[in-house]
Amino acid sequence: MNSSCCCHAMRLARLHTNRIREWVFGKYTLEGGEGKKPLEVRVEAAMGLAEWHAGDTMEQVIASADAAMYHDKKKLTHA
């Protein structure tokens, strides 16, 4: 896979994760049931993207995605 193709794939992946954030993340109100107050909950999650490069092991790719997820998590907790 050439570098322009990888860059395009990562841009698309970022677009998809941003779309997930817009569609899913946020505040929701859950019905409390009979006689109970509604409960407001906030949904969010950290996501990490990684790209495979020739010669990378699966462990390296997963470690890269994991590091990206923890970086994203820090942004969420400091927002």
Buried (B, 14 or more C-beta within 10 A) or exposed (E): EEEEEEEEBEEEBEEEBEEEEEEEEEEEEEEEEEEEEEEEEEEEEBBBBBBBEEEBEEEEBEEBBEEBBEEBBEEEEEE
